[in-house]
Amino acid sequence: MRSPVALFGAFLRGTFGLPKTDREAIERVKEIARTVLRASPETAFAVNEIACTDPGCPGIETVILVMEPGQKTRAVKVQKPLDEVTEQDILAAI
């Protein structure tokens, strides 16, 4: 499990001068998700790294929202920081 300092840092990412999530990492995860899900070009993705302080949470996780036209938005959660997400992680989370 990540230290409380790392969790707090992720929680405040982009606030008070802390660096924002890497745009390249977000785009990389979106492309992996698009490929793994065989999504149509109209499907939109939102990728966020979230820090949860609840004891039942994994700490830092990556949430991928899949927004397909005419379908309910679904969330794919990977219990890793954004920079560590792999194709295998997304496949396992589906």
C-alpha positions as CSV (number, residue, x, y, z in Angstrom):
1,M,0.0,0.0,0.0
2,R,1.2,3.5,-0.8
3,S,2.2,5.9,2.0
4,P,-0.3,8.4,3.3
5,V,1.9,11.2,1.8
6,A,1.7,9.6,-1.7
7,L,-2.1,9.3,-1.4
8,F,-2.4,12.8,-0.3
9,G,-0.2,14.0,-3.1
10,A,-2.3,12.2,-5.7
11,F,-5.5,13.6,-4.1
12,L,-4.1,17.1,-4.5
13,R,-2.6,16.6,-7.9
14,G,-2.8,19.8,-9.9
15,T,-3.6,21.8,-6.7
16,F,-1.2,24.1,-4.8
17,G,1.5,23.8,-7.5
18,L,1.7,20.0,-7.5
19,P,2.3,18.6,-11.0
20,K,-0.8,17.5,-13.0
21,T,-1.2,14.0,-14.3
22,D,0.9,13.3,-17.4
23,R,-1.2,14.0,-20.5
24,E,0.8,11.4,-22.5
25,A,0.0,8.7,-19.9
26,I,-3.7,9.6,-20.1
27,E,-3.6,9.3,-23.9
28,R,-1.6,6.1,-23.7
29,V,-4.3,4.5,-21.4
30,K,-7.1,5.8,-23.6
31,E,-5.5,4.1,-26.7
32,I,-5.0,0.9,-24.8
33,A,-8.6,0.9,-23.6
34,R,-9.9,1.7,-27.1
35,T,-7.9,-1.3,-28.6
36,V,-8.8,-3.8,-25.8
37,L,-12.5,-2.9,-25.9
38,R,-12.5,-2.8,-29.8
39,A,-14.4,0.5,-29.4
40,S,-15.9,2.4,-32.2
41,P,-14.4,5.8,-33.2
42,E,-17.5,7.5,-31.6
43,T,-16.7,6.0,-28.2
44,A,-15.2,8.6,-25.8
45,F,-12.9,7.9,-22.9
46,A,-12.1,9.8,-19.7
47,V,-9.1,8.6,-17.6
48,N,-8.5,9.8,-14.1
49,E,-6.1,8.8,-11.3
50,I,-8.0,8.8,-8.0
51,A,-6.7,8.6,-4.4
52,C,-9.2,7.0,-2.0
53,T,-8.6,7.4,1.7
54,D,-11.3,4.8,2.7
55,P,-9.7,1.8,4.3
56,G,-11.4,-0.5,1.8
57,C,-9.9,1.2,-1.2
58,P,-6.6,0.2,-2.8
59,G,-5.2,3.7,-2.3
60,I,-4.5,5.0,-5.8
61,E,-6.4,3.7,-8.7
62,T,-7.0,4.6,-12.3
63,V,-10.6,4.9,-13.4
64,I,-11.4,4.7,-17.1
65,L,-14.9,5.9,-18.1
66,V,-16.2,4.4,-21.3
67,M,-18.9,6.5,-23.0
68,E,-20.4,4.7,-26.0
69,P,-23.2,6.4,-27.9
70,G,-26.6,5.2,-26.8
71,Q,-25.2,3.2,-23.9
72,K,-24.8,3.9,-20.2
73,T,-21.3,5.1,-19.2
74,R,-19.3,2.4,-17.6
75,A,-16.3,2.6,-15.4
76,V,-13.3,0.3,-15.6
77,K,-11.1,0.5,-12.5
78,V,-7.5,-0.5,-12.3
79,Q,-6.0,-0.6,-8.9
80,K,-2.7,1.0,-9.9
81,P,-1.4,4.5,-10.6
82,L,-2.0,5.8,-14.1
83,D,1.7,5.5,-15.1
84,E,1.7,1.8,-14.2
85,V,-1.4,0.7,-16.1
86,T,-0.8,-2.0,-18.8
87,E,-3.0,-3.7,-21.4
88,Q,-3.2,-6.8,-19.1
89,D,-4.5,-4.6,-16.3
90,I,-7.3,-3.3,-18.4
91,L,-8.2,-6.8,-19.7
92,A,-8.3,-8.1,-16.1
93,A,-10.5,-5.2,-15.0
94,I,-13.1,-5.7,-17.7
